[in-house]
Amino acid sequence: MGKRKAKQTRILHSDYRPPERFAAFPPPTYRASTVLFDTPASLRARDWRSRDAYTYGLHGTPTTFTLESQIAAIEGGEYCILAPSGLAAITLVDFAFLRAGDAALIPENVYGPNRELGDWLASDFDISVRYYDPLIGEGIADLICPNTRLVWTEAPGSVTMEVPDIPSICRAAHEKGAIVALDNTWSAGLGFDAFAHGVDVSLQALTKYHSGGSDLLMGALITREESLHHRIGLAHMRLGMGIGADDAYQVLRSLSTMSMRYRQHGESGMAVAQWLGTCPQVSLVLHPALPDCPGHALYQRDFTAPGGLFSFLFHPRYTEQQTDRFIEALQLFKLGFSWGGVHSLCVPYRIHAGRKDWQHRDKQLLRLYIGLEAVDDLIDDLAQAFRVMDAAPGAP
């Protein structure tokens, strides 16, 4: 026996070795920045771009590789890369596929931070950014220039809820050599098959339905083509966008119930949306599964299930001050950004000033996310808030 090691060394170097055949349903959580190598030769031989070996925590551990594999499987993709948030995933797409002098097309109804990022790319990175009508369909071919490298899509728009013609946009983009990226968060990859409709890169905000707990941030980029995956991987490495193992485990733990939760959110959302359509205080319900929503026919053609997120417009007789009173009177619906968890939420939006042609700019818009509360209780909450709004001084 050699010299007994000091206590501090024994704290750092345990003699315990876990049994090789230990098995359980939950995947192990590997927390690691440093990855250990057996020999100098094995260190030199490993490539961070390969998923059959480990090099450094930033590039993945068994925990993150497991989550990437499952997210890819949900979308029907071959490859997946995780990012610290949905916005981080959007950023990776832009930096993977755009260079100075290139051009990108972004829909007018895009997620607000994606639009702000587009404006930043245009002002500081010499990238031409043009915003297009989300219902343009095959007409987008007229906007694609020789230097257009990337076309963003969102199905549906996360606030005004227009449903785009994704197959037509993809055909037009591919004919001119552009890549199509889709923010597919609304459907969680369950209600819309991105790759079957021609998309090149599907983006998910795992912050939403995949997590289901309103307690973490994460994004994912799914592809089928290895070349696209490697370009995203290079941007991921250069920008250092790693995620923690504990967050990855929390998403893995929630995935087994995601499709059931999504179905319930969708069913409850439809019930609430249909009820709102009968209310005299409401001018229009913007839910893709309802006939009055722009792009409804495309929703019927391309989607298999609704989500729990939609918007509605108050009657134009109501002012912002009055609709704020409605929001303040809500008890079950909480005021807050994000969605995908079990609690119902609402957010009022002022439609972006750039959308001067949006026909409903004179109306107040409220986006609702329908959680897992009982539908009757949610409807009762909305009904009492309408009564409070109508009873307030200055109400029409």
N, C-alpha and C positions, 0 to 999 in steps of 0.2 A: 504494500500500500504506500502511496506517495504521501507527501506532506498534506495535511488537512488544509483546505483552502480557507481564506478569510471569510468572515460572515458576509461582507459586502459582495464578494465574488459569488458565494453560494446563493445569495439573493438573486443574482443575475443569471446564473447558470444552474438550472434544475436538472437533477438526475431522472426525473419522471419522464416517461415516454408513454403517450396514449396508446391504447390497444389498437392494432391495425384494423380489426374487424368491427369496431364500434359503428353502429348504424342507428339512425333516427330519422323521423320525417323532416324536421327542420334542417335546412342546409347549414353547414358550419359558417360561422362568422370569422373571417380571417382579417384581422386588423393589422395592416402592415404598410409602412413606408419602405423599410429595408427588407429586401428579399435576399436570402442566403444562398450561396453557391457552394457546390462540393469541391470544386477545383478551379484554378485559374483558367483552365481550358474550357470548362463549362460556362464560366462567366463570359469569356470572349465569344463563345459560340452562340449564345442566346441573342435573339433579335426581338426588341420590344414590340415590333409589329406583328409577331406571331402569337396566336392564341394557344399554342401547345407548350408554352414555357412562360416563366415569370421572370421579370427583370427588376421591376421597381413598382412600388405601390401605386404611383400615378398611372401606370399603364395597365393595372388590373391585378386582381387576386382571384382565387377560386370563387369567392363570394360574388364579386362583380361580374365575372365571366358567366356564372350561373344565371344571374339576372339578365344579362345581355342575351343569352341564349333563349330565355323564356319570352322576353319582349319580342325578339325577332320571330319566334314561333307564333305569337299572337297575331302579328301583322302578316305572316306568310313570307317573311324576308329571310335572307341568308346571313346578314351581318347586322350588328348593333353596336353603337358606341354610346356610353352614358355621359351625361354632362351635369354640372351642379344645379341647373335649373332649366326650365323651358326656354327662357330667354338666352341662356348660355348655348343651348342647342341651336337656336336661330343664328346666333353669332357665329358658331362653327360652320354652318352652311355658307354664310356670306364670305367668311375668310377662306374657306376651302375652295370656292368656285369663282370668286371675283378678284380681279386685279385692276390696277389703275388703267383707265381707258376702256374698261368693260362697261356693259349696261345691264340693268336688272329691271324687271317688271314686277310690281307689287299691287295687289288689289286694293281699292279704296277702302274696303271694309276690314282691312287686316287688323290683327291684334295691335293695340296702340304702341307698345314698345318696339314691335317689329317696324312700324312706320317711323318711329323716332330713330331707330338704327339706320333705316334707309336714308333718312335726311342727313344723318351724320356721315354715312358713306359718301353721299353726294357732295357735302360741303368740305370734307377733310381728306378724302381718299381718291378724288378724281374718278368717281364711278358715276355714270349717268343712271339716275333712278326715275322711272316714270310710273305713275299710279294709274290703274285702269279700272274700268267699270267691272265689278265682279260677275255681272251677267253677260259679258261680252261674248263668251263662247268662242266659236271658230273665228270670229272677227279679230281676235288677238293677233292673228297672223299679220295684220296690217301694222302692228306696233313693234314687231320683232325686227330689229336691225341686224346687220352683219356682226356687230360687236355684242349683241345680247347673249349673255351666257347663262342667265338664271331667270326663271319665272316662278315667283311665289304664288301659292294658292292657299285658300283656307276654306274648309267645307264643314259647316256653313261659316259665314262670318260670325265672330264671337260676340257681337253686339247687335248689329242690324239683321243678321241671320239669313242673308241672301245665300242661296245654294248655287254654286257655279257648275258649269258643264265641264267637269274635269277631263273626260276623254277627249273632247274637242280641243281644249287648251293643250293637252299633252301632244296630240297629233300635230298641231300647228307648231309647237315648240320643237318637237323632235325633227320635223321636216327641215327646220332651219338650224339645227345643231345646238339648241338650248336645253338645259337641264330643268326639270320641273320638281320643285319641292312643295310638299303639302303639310300644312299644320293640321294634323288629323286628331287633335286632342278631343274635340267635341264627341267623336264616336268611340274614342279609346281604342281604335283599331278593331272594335267589335261590330259596329254598325255600318262601317264603310271599308271596303277592301281597296286600299290605295293602289297596290301593285296591279291588281286585275283591271284597274281603270287607267293604267299607263303612267303612274307617278314613278319618278326615279328615286326620290328620297322622302320618306315619311317621318314626320316629327311628332313626338309625343311629349307632353308635359306630364311626367309621372307624378308630379305634385298633385294631380287631380285624382281621377278614378283609380289609378293603379295603387296609389298610396291609400286613399280613402280615409285618412285620419286627420287631414288638415294640419299636419305636424312636421312636414319636411318639404324640401325643394329638390327637384331632380328633373332632368330631361333625357330624351333618348332619340337617336337618329338611326333609322333602319333602312337598309338598302338590300338590293339583290345583286348588284354588280360589284365585283371585287375592286375594280379601279376607282369607283366612287367612294367605296369604303376606305380605301387607302388615303385618298385625298382628305377625307374628313379626319382620318386618324392622324395625319400629319399636322393639321390645324389643331387638333386636340392636344397633341404633344407640345407644339410650339406655344400654345396659349396656356398650357399647364392646367387644364380643366379636369382634375380628378374628383372623385367623390369618396365619401367615407363608407367603410364597410357596414357600420351600424345602420345608416340610412338605406343602403342596399338591402340589408336583411329585412328591414321594416317593409319595404316594397315587396320583397319575396313572400313575406308572411301574409300580405294582403291579396296577392294575386289569385289565390285559390277561391276567393269569394267575389272577385271583381265582376264576373259576368252576371251573377245573381243580383249584385247591387246595381249594376248598370241597368238591368232589366226593370228593377223596381223603381229606380229614379226615372226611367223613361215612362213607365206606366203612370206613375204619380204625376209626372210633369204634364202628360197629355190630359189627365183629368183636370188639373188646375188650369191649364191653358184653355181647354174647352169651356170651363166655367167662366173664366175671364171674358171670353168672347160673348157672353150673355149680359155683361155688366154695362149699364149706360155710361159709366165713367170712363170706359175703355173705347178708344177709337179703333185700334187694330192690335191683334195678337200676332207677334212675329215668331212663329214656331214652324220650322220646316215641314212638319207633318200636317199642318193645317193648310187648306186650299188658298187662303189669302196671302200666304208668305211668298215673297218673290223667289222663284226657282222651285216651287213646290213639285212641279211635274218632274224635275230632275231628281228631287229627293225620292219620289216614288219609284223612279227608274233605277237609281243607283244605291240607295240605302236599304238596309234590312231591319234597322231598329232605331228609335229615337233616343236621344240623351235627355238629361234632366235640366238643360240650360236653354232658356229662351227669353225673349223680351216682349214687352207690350208698350203701347203708346196711349197715354191719357188723351181724353177728348181735348181738342184745342182750346176749349173755354177755360181750362185750368192753367194757372201760372206755375212757375217753378216754386214759388213760396207755398202755394197750396199743395203741390205734390210732395214737397218736403215735409209738410205736416202729415201727409199720408204715411210716409216712410217712418217718421218719428213715432207714429201711433202703432206700428207693427210690433208684435210681441214675440212671435216665434221666428219670423224672418229677421236675421241679424244683418246689420249693415257692414259689409266687408268685401274686399277683393278676393279673388281666387274662388274655387269651387271644387267639387269632386268628393267632398267629405259627406258625413251623415247629416249635417245641419243645413237647413234652408238659409239662403242668403239673398240679398238684394243690393244693387248698385245703380244709382241714377247716372246717366251719361248725357253729356253735351256732345252732340255729333261733331266730329272734326270740322273745323272751319273750311278745310279744303274741299269738302263735299257739298259744294254750293248747289249741285243739281239734285240733291236728295230731297224727294218730294214731301218728306214729313218733318222738315226742320222747324215748323211752327208748333210741334207737339213735344211734350215731355216724355222721354223714354226711360223706362225702368227695366233693368235686366234682373230676372229671377233665376235662382238655382233651387230646384226642388230636392230636398233632402229625404230622409227616411222617416220623417214624422208621419202620422196618420193624415191622409188627404183631407178628411173632413175638418180636422183641426186647422190645417193650413188655410183652407177656404174660409173657415170662420174668422181666422186672423185677418185675412185680406178684406173680408166683408166689414168687420168692425172698423178697420182703418179707413175704408171708403166712407163709412158713416161719420167718422171723426172729421175727415176732410170736408165733407159736404156741410157739416155743422159749424165749421170754423168761420169767423168773421170774414166777410169778403168773398165767401164761396158763391158760385153762380147759382 
